[in-house]
């Protein structure tokens, strides 16, 4: 389990539209928005690679000026726990993939 705190800076006049795009990305929650377009959000994912992909997806939202991870917590799995990981062969960021024609494969990974 990975949990990160992220500070996003967006164009102030587009902050609400940016928020609506960010909350569509799986694992992203927006907690606060300032009048200057700064947003505090958390990202929760299963593994570090997915966290990095989600952060990049946040950075790539239109009208986002910057997205910076300011906190990260990584919790190890117990030996008998497994995680299902979605593999996106299209290479598109999580939450922004083209739903048409995309085949999702799931892999089980043990610690």
Beta strands, then each sheet from edge to edge (+ up, - down):
strand 1: 2-10
strand 2: 28-33
strand 3: 38-45
strand 4: 64-74
strand 5: 82-88
strand 6: 104-110
sheet 1: 2+ 3- 1+ 4-
sheet 2: 5+ 6-
end
